Amino acid sequence: MAAEVGGVKIDERITLTGSPLALNGAGIRYKAVFQVYTAALYLGQKAETPEAVLGAPGPKRMAITMLRDIASAELGKLFSRGMEDNMERSEFAKLIPGVMRMSEVFSKHKKLHTGETFVLDWIPGTGTVLTVKGQVEGAPFKEPEFFNALLRIWLGPKPADWQLKEALLGKARASSGQQLR
């Protein structure tokens, strides 16, 4: 079965490094009234709380598909701010080199256009692998805290979008432009 969110086909199941992952939840990121992107969270087993997602063993994936054009540098800044807003300062400070490197990757792409994707994969023993427009970007980010800091952008106490948080945790169902089949 497949889900459709904001006109984007979302697979119910994927395989990452030989491990089967299931769609935990998917939704749309809104900024004011505008649809910005779809996000889909994949885990080895269902998790309904941020703590369960962050503590889940094995590989994980967050897949993002743009629903509008956005300057990549702006997206990188929003991610940095989202990480910082959802962590203690001392913990965020440890991740600054990775945050800067990720911002550079997004800046290099100039713009993400409608329909383009990027994927954040947590692969145990390897780290966080960032794939933009189908291309792996540089070496993995080794620290497990980095992937969890990224997930907190959407699942933390100050998420980018509360409705998206609920959708990623599998709590929200078909609402404006979201259709699960």
N, C-alpha and C positions, 0 to 999 in steps of 0.2 A: 504494500500500500504506500501511497505517497500523500504528502500534505501539500497544500498550496497556500502560501502566505504572501499577500501583496502581489499576486501574480507570479511568484517565484516557486518553482517546484522544489519541495524539500523531501529528500529521501527519508524513509522511516528507519532504515538500517544502513550502516556503512561498515567497512572494515578498515582498521588503522593498524599498521604493523602486524597483521595477522590476527588481530583481536576484533571480534564483532562488537559494534557499538550500536545502541538504539537511540532514536530521537527522544530526548528528555522533554524538550519543549521548543517552541519556535514562536516568534512574534515580530512585530514591526516597531522600529525605533521612530518615534515622532519627535519633532522639534516644532513647538507651537502646533499648528495644524498640518504641517508638512510631513510626509513620509520620507524618512532619510534612508533607512536600510532594513533588510530583514536579518534576523539573527536566529541561528539554530544551534542548540546545544546537544551534543552527543556524549553519552556515558555508557559504561559497561552494564550498569543497572540503574533503574529509576531512582531519582533523588528529589525530594520535595522541599528541602530547606537549603539555604546557602551553605550551611555547615556540612550537610551531607554531600553536596556537590564538591566543595573544596576538599573534603576528606576522602572522597571516593578513590579507591585504588585503580591502578591501570591507566591506559591511555584515555584522553578526553579530546574533544574537538569543539571549537566555536567557529561556525561558518557564517560569514557576513556577505550579503549580496546588496549592492547599492541600488536604491530606488530613485536616486537623483544624483546628478553630478555634484561632486564636492571636491574642493581643493584638498589634496592629500596632506599638506602641511597643517591645515586646520584640523583635520581628523587626528593627526598625530598629537597636536596640542590638547584636543579634547580628551584623548586617551590618557595623556599625562595627568591632566587635571582630574579625570575620573579616578585614576589610581591613587593620586595624592589625597583626594577627598575621602577615600574609603580605607585609609591606613593610618597608623600612627606615624608621625614625622620621622622618628628614628628608623623605623622599618622601611619607609619610602626612601630615605637617604641612601640606604644600602643598595637600592635598585636603580639609582640615578644613571650609572653607566649604561645599563640595559635600556632604560627609558630614552636616553639620548640616542642610542643606536637605532632604536625602533623609530623614533621621530625622523632620523636621517633617511631611513628606508622609505618612509611615507613621503618625505619631501622630494626624494629622487623621482618618484612617480608623478609629481606635479598635480595630477588630477585623477580621481577615480570616477569613471562614468557610469551612468545607469546600466545595470546588468553585470558590471564587473564585480569580481569577488576577491575576498581575502580570507584566509583560514589560519586559525591559531590552533596548533596541535600540541598537546602535552604527551610526550613519549618517554615513559620511564627509562632511565639510564642514558637518555639522549638530551632531553630538555624540551624547551618550547621552540617549535619550528614555525616560522612565519612564512606563509606562501601568499604572494600577491599576484593576482592575474595569472595564476597557474605556475608561477616561478618561485622556487624556494629562495628566500632572501638571506644570504649569509649563513654563518654558523648558528647553531641553536643557542638559545639563551639557557644556560645550564641550571640556574637556580630554580627549584620548585616554587619558591615564593613568587617568582616573576609571573608564572602562569596564573597562580591564585590571585595575584594583584590585578592582573588583566580581567579575570572573571569577576572580581569585585566591582569593576566598572558597571556591570549589569546586575550583579547580585548582592552588592554591598549595602550597608545601611543608608547610603546616599546614592542610589542607583541613577544611571543616566535617564531612565524612564521606568516608573513604577509599574505600568501595565506590561512593559516588556519583561521586567523581572518576574512577574507572576506567570507570564506565558512561558518563559524559559524553565520555570520550575514546574511546568505542566499543570498549573492551576487555572489558567485562563483558556477559554475555548472560543471558537469562532466569534469574532467581533470584527467590526468594520474592516473589510478587505482581507480577513483571515478566514480561510476555509480549510477545515480538516476533512479529508475523505478517507 
